[in-house]
Each structure stands twice: as C-alpha cells, then as structure tokens.
C-alpha cells in the first residue's frame, strides 16, 4: 500500500527536457541557495561567546 509521501510510482521517471528552459548548472544552483544557509556565522558567534565567558570567569 502506498502512503501519501510514497513517490515510488514516479521516482524512476526521466526528468523532462523543456526546450525553452534549459537546466541550471550545479554551481549556479548552489549559488542560488547560498544566501539561505541557516548556520552561516555560527562558528564565529560560538567563538565570540566563549571568549566573553572566559573573560568574565577570569575576573
């Protein structure tokens, strides 16, 4: 029995080639979604917070 999220009937179908809309390259596709990287800057914020905590503890 197929569930609502089971796409087994269409998963192996070939991707349609649309002549008026060429496929985007992988690098352009990745660049399109780069601004939405949810964790960008997390390491820097963690390091800043750690430094502040160490400074407070050393007083």
C-alpha positions, 0 to 999 in steps of 0.5 A: 500500500502506498502512503501519501509521501510514497513517490515510488510510482514516479521516482524512476521517471526521466526528468523532462527536457523543456526546450525553452528552459534549459537546466541550471548548472550545479554551481549556479544552483548552489549559488542560488541557495547560498544566501539561505544557509541557516548556520552561516556565522555560527562558528564565529558567534560560538567563538565570540561567546566563549571568549566573553565567558572566559573573560568574565570567569577570569575576573 
